[in-house]
Amino acid sequence: MTMEKIDVVIVGAGFAGISAVYKFKQQGLKAVVFEAGSGVGGTWYFNKYPGARCDTHSMEYSFQFSEELQQDWEWSEKYATQPEILEYLNHTVDRFNLRKDIKLNTRVEKAIWNQSDSIWEVSISSGELFLADYLVMATGCLSKPNFPNINGIDTFSGEVFHTSRWPEIKPDFTSKTVGIIGTGSSGIQCIPIIASEAKHLIVYQRTPNYSVPARNEGLSQDFVANIKSRYRLFREDNYKQGFGLNLPLNDVSALDVSEEERNKVFEKQWQKGGLGFLTSFNDLLFNMESNYHAQQFIRNKIKTLVKDPDVAEKLMPRTPLACKRLCVDTGYYETFNRKNVELVDIKTNPIDLIKSNSVIVGNQEHVLDTLIIATGFDAMTGALTNIEVIGKGGVSIKDKWKTGPSAYLGIAISGFPNLFMITGPGSPSVLSNMVPSIEQHVNWISDCIEYLRNKNFTSIEADLNAQKSWMEELNEISDQTIYPHCQSWYLGTNIKGKKQAFTAYLGVPPYIDRCKEVVESGYEGFSLSK
Ligand code: N01
């Protein structure tokens, strides 16, 4: 068995793994990325379903580690498509000569912390073993697919596609009857497109979701030139906002204005499109009454957009707005006006059985050619616990997190020295602009490794007490919000048997300050050993 000694093993070649390997190489570390997929891109490699695009503006959802890259790259639309994002990531890898440092089709099977040598022993799918000073988990927050456990699903003999494991060759839906289970962001993005191709589309909806129009458009040269003329400042300003996004907050309570004024503000955001709807007022995420007004506004929109009142009623969410991730769509609600689209409410009448060519709901049998599974991910922790990572005392992350995930700053876990997570549970991650948050973590980890090496420390480990206080702080913040008030992947309730826990730190600016303070105090909350 070959055994190679390197400085850093990085798991995953999505945005996080690519920026990490770039940064570590810049500082002279010997780093390798292992990626299970046959191409780079992580979630943007696997999520190839029709209509997949990012709902963060492309000029913001991109790297800033190279001024040349951000100046040279031309995004074509306000919201970049999956193929364009994948092209961008491949361009980045080639431009900075990183391909040779990324081993594709390679899964990290196991990583064991060797306490006496202060080293990670990492086994990969080829059978090789790597010894690494540091292990960096760039495994993504939304990467491990969630497959529904529906009676008979394995017996379906037609085509089956999971949105997050979409095939390379585009499936042809022409003259087919297609069924889709799931109406989260993935479902909402692909339903209008599949509806326009298929003979008949049946949408199986368990919980209706709120969606706002994207109002996607091409980017004008003037708009792009303006941002590029002040790109660094633009990024800095965005990162001072709550979600780290250029979504200026209307710093007024929805309760402090008249109904007419409130609806005027909501309408303006609705017409503008996108996630900015959430910053229409300063308390939509904190005050149920304010949130209710926003819900009502969207429910009224659904009533106007969907012609059949019964269908409109079924599409109307009753949960707090944004408690499940707000979706952004192009023609989603209008799709239900098409004659070839049918909505089946599986909350009231759950799917009883899936047979070889049909789905049974109550006394109805729907004969299908194709079944699409849009049931999302084992979010936040799924990809981390999927790998056998064994820390001090022979305890795995999976076992450690049986009672709920716990981490310090969302970067480190007590009992797992020299292991760093990029946008791990406990950091703003999914409640922020992912790419800058990834880069902030990569920079933090890079500086930390530099510090350890300069001072001859062989290991760093989060203190259990610091970790506990951190998670308490995170929960104190989230308890003041609407987030704990519905079932969602944010809480892990979409995965059977998973311990319910909210794991995203709300508020990018205070989080950044805390990360800086930890460094300035000589890594407070960590134990460093020689
Ligand atoms: O997954 P989801 P997603 N039987 O978990 C239903 C990001 N993303 O892939 O709500 C029947 O949101 C489930 O119903 P319910 C984004 O952060 C971003 O759509 O649990 N139905 C729900 O309707 C997003 O939030 C982009 O009752 C079942 C759906 O499946 C996150 O990824 C694009 C079921 C799952 O929705 C996840 O989105 C795509 C079952 N057993 C994704 N299990 C953009 O940037 C689950 N469901 C635009």
Residues whose N, C-alpha, C, O or C-beta is under 5 A from the ligand:
A	BS01	N01	R53 C54 D55 L142 P148 N149 I181 G182 T183 G184 S185 S186 G187 R206 T207 R325 A374 T375 G376 F377 W489 N494
